[in-house]
Each structure stands twice: as C-alpha cells, then as structure tokens.
Amino acid sequence: MTDALDQAKRALRAELRERRQQLSDAQREAAADGIRQQLDALVDARGARSVSCFLSSPTEPGTRPFINAAIERGIRVLLPVMREDGLLDWTVASAAGEEVRSALGVPEAVGELLGPIAVNDVDLLIVPAAAVDRTGMRMGWGRGFFDKTIGSMANCPPVYAVIYDSELVDSVPQDVHDQPVTGVVTPTRTLELPFHS
C-alpha cells in the first residue's frame, strides 16, 4: 500500500470513528432497531437459513438485536473469532452467548471453534465496515480479516456491510487486497451495489 493511500485511509477512518463516537445512546438504540429490521427483511428476501454476522462494538451500528431475533427464528448465526494468522475462526451464536474482548479490543463470542472454512456454508455474510462507496468497495478498519475471508471463498455468498447512512460515500481509498460487497445495510435501508442514483 502506498503512503498516500495509507494516509487517506487513516484520515477517513479517524473521521468516521469520531463521528460514531458523537452519537447519543438514543441514536444508537434507534440504529440497532433499524439494523434489526433491515437485516430481518434481507434474510427473508434471500431465504437465508445460515448467516455469518459480527458482534458490534459500542460505536458500531448494533447487531445484537438482529442476532438474537435470528436465533429465535431458528437461523444459524456464525460469529467470527480472530486468529493470530490473520484468518477468522467461527463459532455458532447462542441465545445466552458469552462474550470476551479480543486482544484488538473488539467483542468476540466464546464457543466451540469450527475453523475458518465453516463460513463456506453460510447463505449470507454480514460484515462490519468503516465506509462503503457507491461501486461497492468496502473500507474496513485496517486489519484485513474480512477482506481475507471474502477473498478466499471459492463460492462467496452475498456480502452485506453494516454501516450508518452517512458512511455510504462516493468513493473510498482502495488497495488491491480490498474486497467489494454486494450491498449495504443501514438503519434506514438496504441497498444493492453498485448503486447509481
């Protein structure tokens, strides 16, 4: 990655992180409820019986209401667990699921690890993002876990990034390893990308 690209990504991530930290608790709760409704509808539209999702950190659009609702509906939800080799392991979400804070400071589920290839069985990937542009390019938080996962899947199912409405932008700085997504889910809408207004 070039220095200029690295700096552009770092600057955009810092701005997005700052914006997320300024949201009120009421805004966060409303966002989590909106995300649950949008993801419920997406799962129905896609006929998904098994999905991967992530445990949201306090500043991310909340995913727990969706995860709990999906479990209640009998949908199998895989949650990521970071490995030292840069890959993701997976564990099945449960209603009374335990969580720990990972070495990188993000919430992770505790459970039996199924190995990196377990995600090959899901019908839908729901991933975090810092921002997504209108061509479908996703910018993550710089660690590459989800880019590696998406890039390594022979038959990748649809991938949707969960972001706030303001994080769908015209363009994001892009590196060769960055992977595009099928669409975005925000608290107010679900969009397939590339999106041409």
N, C-alpha and C positions, 0 to 999 in steps of 0.2 A: 504494500500500500504506500502511495506517495505521501510525503509530508503534508502537502496541501490538502489531499483527500482526508488524511487522518485529522488534520486541524479542523476541517469543515465538519466532519462527523462529530468531533469532540465539542465544537461550539454549538451545534444543533442539539446534541444530547443534553448539554448543560442548560440550554434554554428550555427544552421540553421538561427536564427534571424540575427546574424552578417553577414552571407553570403548573405542573402537577402538585407540587408542594403547597401551592397557594389555594387549592380547593378546600372548601369547608366540608365538615362532616356530612352536612345535609346534601351537598353536591355529590359527595362520594356515594352516599346511600342511594340517591336517585340514579346515579350512573350504574351501580351494581344491579339495581332493579331493572333498568333499561337493558343492560347486557344480558341478564337472565331471559327477558322476554325475546330479545333478538336471537339469542342462541337457541332457545327452545324452538322458535319458529324455523331456524336454519336446520336444526336436527330433523324436524318433521319434514321439511321440504326435501332434504337429502335422503330421507329414510334411513338415517344412521342408527345402527344398533350398538356401535362401539366407537368411542371418540377418544382422542387424547386432548388434555387441557392442561392448564398450569395453575398453581396456587398463586393468586395475585398478592403482590407486596402491598403495603398500606397505601402507596401513592398510585398504584395501577388501577384501571377500571376493575371493579370487584368481580371475581369469577366464582366465589364460593356459593352464592345463591343458585347459580346455574348448576354447579357440580352436585349440590345436594338434591336439587329437583331432578336432575338426570338419574341419579342413583335410585331415587324413589320411583322413577318411571321404568326402572329395570334396564337402563342403558349402562353398558360397561364403560367406565371412565379410567383411562390410564393417566397417571401423573408422572412428570419427569423427576429424576434424581440425577444430579450432576456427578460425573465421574472425573477422575484426575486426568484421564487421557483425552478429555475434550468431547467425549461422546455422552449421550444421555442414556441412563438406565430407566426402567419404568416399573411402576407399582400400581396395583388396582386401588382406586379410591373406595373408601368405605364411609358409611354414614357417620360413624364415630371416629373418623380418621385422626390419627395423631400427626402432629407437625413438629418439625425442628427448624431452626435457622441454619442454613448451609454456611460453609466457610466463606462464600461470596455474599452472605447477608440476605439471601432470598429464602422464602419459606419453601420447605420440601416435605413431602409426605413420608411417613415411616411405614414400611411394609415389606413384604417379600419382593425381592428384586427379580424381574423377569428377563433382564438382558436387553441390550439395545435393539435387537430385531423384533421385540414384542410389538413395537409400534407399527410394524408392517401389516398387522391385522386390523387396524382401525379403518373406519369408513370416512373419518373426518379428522383433520388436525387443527386444533385451536391453539394459536401461539401468541406470545407477547410480542410487542414491538414498541419502539420509541416513536416511529413515524412510518407511514407508507405513502408512496406517491401514486399519482393517477395512472401510471403504467403498471402498477402492481409491485414495484420494487419496495422491499421491506428493509428498514434500517433497525437493527436490534440495538442492544446495549453494549455491544463490542466484544462479547466473549465467543460468539460463533457457534454456540451449542445447537441452536435450531437450524442455522444455515447448514451445518454438517449433517444433521439428521435429515433434513429435506433433500439435500444434495445426494445423500447415499441411498435413498429409497428407489428401488427399481420401478415400482408401480406406486408412485406417490398419490395418495388420495387428495381431494380438495383441501387446501390450506387457507385458513382464515385468521387474520391478525386482529386482536382485540385492542382498540385504541379509543381515545377520546375524539370527538368530532373534529376538533381543531388540529389533530395530528394527521389528518389526510391532507397532504401538501402537494404542490405542483411537481416538485422533484426532490429526491434525496441524493446525497453524495453516494456513489455506487462503486463497489470494488468487485473484482472478478469472482470472489467467493460468495457474494451476496445472492440470496435466492429470492425469486419473486413469490408472491402469494396469489391465490385465486381471488381473494376478496378481503374486505374488512368488515368487522362488526363494531359498531359504536353504540353508545347508549340510545341513539335515536333511529339508527338504520343499519341495514346490511347491504353492502354494495359489492357487485362482481367487478373485477378489474381486468384489463384496462377499462377505465371509466371515461367516457367522452361526453362532456356536458354540452 
